[in-house]
Amino acid sequence: MQITKETLIGDILDMDRTTAPYFLEMGMHCLGCPSARGETLEQACAVHGVNADELVAKINAHLSK
């Protein structure tokens, strides 16, 4: 699965839980919260002041290992 800015946080975590540290690093500490899981990666990045394109690239690089 290729991650995009429109991918839901919950879908990313369900696919590979080892991606959680990327969200924790940006200050998203409520990963189990239903509202957090329902946010897109882009929405979460906007709230936490993170560049969404950079995070997408990091997660996709991690998943391709």
Helices and strands as residue ranges (DSSP letters): H 9-15, G 17-19, H 20-25, H 34-37, H 41-48, H 52-63
